[in-house]
């Protein structure tokens, strides 16, 4: 099946699984001389998990487009943490 014509439900399921796995494999970087506190990073990680939970909820309630939007927010926050070198994947 052409990915551009892919069913949004299937795409949301895959996107959620990949983002959730990425979140599970993150660890907070212990960097000296940075001004972001580990507790703040933990709050962001919690927010990411909440977006993933929201995505699963919307997917289960036949709203795959909203599920995709929710998981996209989660992935964006994960990317931000990685770009700022505040977390990295353990795998």
Secondary structure, 3 states (H helix, E strand, C coil): CCHHHCCHHHHHHHHHHHHHHHHHCEEECCCCCCCCCHHHHHHHHHHHHHHHHHHHHHHHCCCHHHHHHHHHHHHHHHHHHHHCCCEEECC
